[in-house]
């Protein structure tokens, strides 16, 4: 008899299992992959970041090395070796989790799970009994109606298939201008592929701050990505040497076509809980197919909990990790909690884009009076020295209380810089608190302080 069986060993599941074991519970985790880590570590976050880093190095060599006096440097891209580097990166991370499972005495139940009844998890022919179950089954890539994805063929692919193409294509069409489409599109663009991004909405990165959307698109366009916005894709016809994408402008007009060697379908992800038997068990779902939970991550069936991409909220690995820790603490008799107002989101392009809290549009929509502190990286010495000064930091604060409501950053290391704002928001800080905090010079992080100063009497270096 286990105290807890976690279904799924992705970021939410394995963190939940480790935290529960640390708190004294007897824990098992079910995972059907050959390696732990789920989509994120195996075919998502980690391998894509390896390729983003490698392609960024190639871009720097081609575009900026000579300017910095690094002469006679060139990047001959060995795709097979780059893929091997990616695989090694994945392997070290997944093996690390396996070590942590052994260290914390967590049983890895290898196989795919179903839940025949509350308190029972079936893996293969064996049924395991447990006091509690946490579903951390993650998500799967979605496709467009009528568009067939075949990762093995390597022509019309999703986010998994595009990481393992046999060669670098000369042309690529990316359907969807969200995080996944822009990250992976930028990888291939920097490796020499002509990339066209087709988006149904009228702006890239749906849901992000409006100023960020415009500036980000300008920067990516300068890097060579082409954007077709307000376009409804009606079909993708695959052939032996490529595919044809058909789309229609939403504002009207005739259907248009685009030919490319590879088409990446990056239209989002859906909650994945196939094969668990949730209908028969009586677990309620939302209208969007997510597992419905209460404020303590409990489903409609006693003893069954759910976290991560399978439940409502942003599909982010770190959000799943936070929920995994919180539900483990609840099951151990503690008071687990997630502050959803302070969960950051990052796009790992170059430059990076990071955000936390409310956008300017979202803050104003609540009826609040807000003040905006904005600082361009052209005023930041470190960013200029790095030849990455195109972005900005934008801080949003309540006009009456000065409390920080959100922050949006475009720039080098934005994904690292955002965390000081997350900490500030977690403690209910005011913009003035950041403005009065000494920041090391020269760092790009000084731009956060300058944006905070701009919420008051004014920034210094602009």
N, C-alpha and C positions, 0 to 999 in steps of 0.2 A: 504494500500500500504506500503510495506516494502522497506527500502533502500537496504537491503541485506537478502537473504535467503541462508543459508549454508546447504548443503546436506551432512549429516554425522557428528556424534558427537564424533569422535575419536580425538586423539591428535591434528591433523591439524584442524579439523572442530570446535571443541569447543574453541580452542585458538583463531582461526580466529573470531568466533562469539563474544567472550569476548572482544578482542582487538577492533573490530569494534564498539561495544557498548560503550566502554570507550571513543572512539573518536566521539561519538555523533550520530551514525547511529541507526536507528530503525531496529532491527535484529530479525530474527527467525532462528531456526535450526531444521532440520528434522532428526529424528532418529527413526528407527523401533524397536530397542531392547527395552527391559523393563527398562534398565538402560543406562545412558550415559557413555561415555568413549571409545566406539568402541571396536575393537578387542584387542587393547593394554591393557586397564584396565580390561576388562572382561575375556578374554581367551588368553591373550598373555603376554606382558611385566610384568605386576604386579603379577598375580598369579604364573608365573614361577619364579619370583624373590623371592616370599615367600617360595616356595619349595626349591629353591637353598640355601636360608639362613638356613632353617630348616635342610636340609641334610648336609650342611657344619658344623652346630653345632654338629650333630651326628658323623660326621667324626672326628672332633676335639676331641670329648669325647673318641672315640675308639682309636685314633691314638696318640694323643699328651697330654691328660690330665695327665697320669701317669708320663710322662717325666717332666711335670711341677710341680709334687708333689701333684696333685689333685687325691687322691687315692679313690678307691671304687666307682668311678663314672661309670655308664653304661647307655646306651641308649636303652630302650625298646621302639620300635617304635609303636605308636598307629596311624595307618594310617587314621582312621576316624577323630581323633582329629587333625591330621595334615591338613587334608582336610578342617576341620572347621576353623582352623587358616587361611588357604589360603582364604576361602570364606569371613571371617571377614575383611581381608586385602583388598580384592576387594571391599567389601561393603562400607568401610569407604572412599575409594577413589571415587567411583562412586557417593555416596551421596554428597561428597564435591563439585563435579562439578554441581550437581543439585542445591546446595546452591548458587554457583557462578552465575548460570543462573538467579536465582531469584534476587540475589543482583544486577546484571547488567541489569535487566528487559528484558531478552531475552526470547522470546516465544519458547517453545519446542513443535514443531508440531510432534505428535506421529504417526508414520506410515512409510511406504516406499514411496519414492518420484519417480515421473517421471516429465519430462520437456516437456510438449506439445508444447511449443513455447518459444522463448526468452521473458524473463520477466514474465513467468508463471511457477509455480511449483504446481503439483497436488499431494495431499496426501489423499488417500482414494477417496472420492467423491468430495472433496473440492479443488478448484483451488485458489491459493494465488498469488497475483500480487506483483512484486518486481522490483526495478530498476536494481539490479544485482544479479547474482547467482554464488556461489562458490561451485564447486563439490569437496567434500572431502570424497569420498566413499570408500577409502582404498583398501585393497587387500584381496585375499583369498588364502588358501593353495592349492598348485598344487599336482597332483599325477603323477605316472608313467603310461604310456600307458599299459592298460591291468591289472592294479592293482586297485582293488576296496577297497576303504576306508570305513569302517563302524564303526564309533565311538561308536555307541550304543552297538555293539557286544563286543567291547573292545579287539579285537585281532589284526586287521590291522587298525591302527589309524593315525591321523595326529596330529599336534601340539595342537589342541584343545582337542581331545580325550585323549591324553596321560596325560593331567593334571588331569583327572577325572577317572582314572582306579579304579575298585572296590577293587583291592588289589595290593600289590607290587609283580610283577612277579619275578620268579626265573631267567628267561632268557629274553633277549630283543635283537632284531636286529634293528639297526638304519640305514636307507637308506639315506645317505647324511651326509657329514662331514662339514657342514656349521655351522653357529652360532646356529640355532635352534636345530639341531641334537646333537651338542656337549653339549650345556647347559642342555637339557632335558635328554640326555644320562647320563651325569655326575650326575644328581639328583638321578636317579635310581641306578647307580653304587654305590654311597655312601650309599644308603639304602640297599645294599646287592645283587642287581641284577647283573648277569653276562651279560655285555653289549658288543656287537660286532658292530662296525661301518663299513659299506660298502660304499665306495666312488668311483665314476666313474673316477675321476682325480687321479693323482699320488701324491697328497699332500692334507692335510686337510686345512680347512679355505681358499678356493680359493680366490685369489686376495690379500692376505695379504703378508707382507714382508717374503722373503724366510727363513731368520734366525728364524723369529717368528714361522713359520710353523713347522720347524724341532724341535725346543726346546719345543714348545707347545705339539707336538705329544709325545715327550719323557716323558714329565711330566704326561700327561694323561695316557700313557701306564703304568707308574709306579703306577698310582692310580688304575689300573685294567682294563681300557678300552682296548679292542682288536681292531686293525684296519686291514681292508682288502682294500687296495688301488688299483686303476687301474682295477676296477671290474664293469662290466656292468650287472645290474640286469635285468633279462628277464622276471621274473614273481614272483608272491607271491600267494601261494595256501593256503587258509584258511581252517581250520578244527575246530572241536568243542573245542579242548583244546590247540590250538596254530596254527602256520602257518609255512610254508616252503618257504624259499627265495631261488630262483635259480639265479645264476650269472655266468658269463663267464669272465675269465681274458682277459683284452684287448690285452695282449701280445701273446695270443694264449693258447690253451689248452682246455681240456674238461670242460663242465659245472659242477659247484659245487653247493651244497645245504647247507643251514643252517636252523636248526629248532629252534624255539623260542616260548615262550608263547605269546609274544607281538611283533609286528613289527611296528615301528614308521617310517612313510614315511615323511621325512624332506627334500624334494627335491626343496624347494623354494616356492615362492608365485607369484601370478599373479594379475595384476590390476583388481579391481572389479568395474564394472559400469553397471552390469546387470539391466535391467528393467528401466533404465533412459530414454530410447528412443533417444540415441545419434545419431543413424543412420538417423532416420527421421528428427531430428533437424538439421543435417548437421555438427555435430562436427567431425573434422578429428582426426583419430587415427594414431599412429606410426605403424611400421611393427611389433612391439612387443605387440600391443594391448593397449598401453598407450595413454592417452589423450594428443594430441599434444598442446603445449603451446608456447607462445613467452616469451621474457625476463620479461614481466610484468604479467605472469601467465594467459594471455588471450588465450582463445581457438579461433577456426576459426569462432565462432558465437559471434557477438557483445553482450556484457553484460554478457557473460558466462565465468567464470574462473575455473581453476582447480589446485589442490595442492596435495601434499602427495604421497602416494603409487600409486595413479591412474595416475601419470604423470612420466616422465623420472627422473632418479636419484636413489640414494640408498633408499631402503625401510626402513627408520628409523623414529621412532616417533618424535625425536627432529628435524629432517629435515622437517617433515611435520609441526611441530609447528612454526619453523622459517618462512616457506612459508606462513602459516596462518597469522602470524603477518604482514608479508610484504605485502600481498595482501590486508589486511584490511587497512593498512596505505595508500596504493595506492588509494583505493576506497574512502578514507577520504581526498584525495587531498595532501597527504604527499609523501615521497619518500622511500617507502619500498624496502629493498634490502636483498639478501641472499648471503653470501660469501661461495660458495660451496667448496672452497679450505681449509676451516677451520672447516669442520663438522667432529666431532669425531665418531668413531665406537668402541663399547665395546662388548666383550664376557664375560658374568658374571659367568664364572666357577671359581674354586679355583685352581690356581691363576687366577685373571682376566687378560684379554688381551685387550689392548686399542691402538688405532692408530688414527693418524690424518695426512692429507697431503699425500705426495708421499712416496712410498716404495723406497728402494735403487734401485731395478730393474727398477721401473718406472721413477725415476729421471735420471738414466743413459740412459734410452731409449730416453729421450728428447735431448740427446747430451750434457747435462750440465756436467761440472766438479763438483763433489761433494766431501765433506769430511764427514766422519762418526765418531761420538763420541759415544762410547759404554761403559756402566758401568754395571758390574755384581752386583746383589744384595747381593752376598757373601761378598762384601765390605761395605755393609750398616748395621750398628749396629742394627737399629730398626727391619729390616727384619729378621735378625738372631735371635733376641730376640723373634720374633713372630713365629719362626720355619717355615718361608716362604721366604727363600733366594735363590730359584732356578732360579729366573728370571733375567731380565736385562732391562735397558733403552737404547734405540738406537735413537740417534738424527742425522738427516740428514740436512746438510747445504750446501749452494752454496759455492764452493771453492774460488770464486773470491770476492763475496760480504759478505759472512758469514751469509746471510739471511737464516732463518730456513725454510726448505722445507717440513719437516715431522718429525714425532716421533712415535716410536713403543715401547710399554711397556708390559712386562709380570711380574706380581707381585701382592702383596696384595694392594688393593685399586687403581689398575691401572686406573679404570674408573673415579676416582676422580683426580688422578695425571695428567691425560692428559689435563685437562682444563687450567693449567698454560701455556702449550704450545699453546693451541688454542688461548688464549688471546695474547700471544706473536706474533703468526702468524697474528692475526687480526690487530695488530699494526705494522706489518712489521719488527719485531725485528730480531736482529742477535743472533747467538749462544752466542756471548760474553755478550749480555745483560742479558741472563739467568745466565751465568757464574759469572757475577758481582752482582747478586741479592742474598742477604743473605737469607738462608733457615734455619728454626728452626731445632735444633738438640735435641734429635734424632728423625728424621722423615724419612719415606721411600722416601718422596719427595726430600730429599737431593740427591738421585740418579739421578734426572733430572739435577740438577746443575752439578753433577760430569760428566754426559754425555756431557753437554755443555762445561765444562772445557776440556774434551777429544777431542773436536773439535778444541781446541787451543793448549796450551803448555802441556796439559796432566791432567788427573784426579789426585786427591790427594790420595784417599784411595784404590789404586790398583797398 
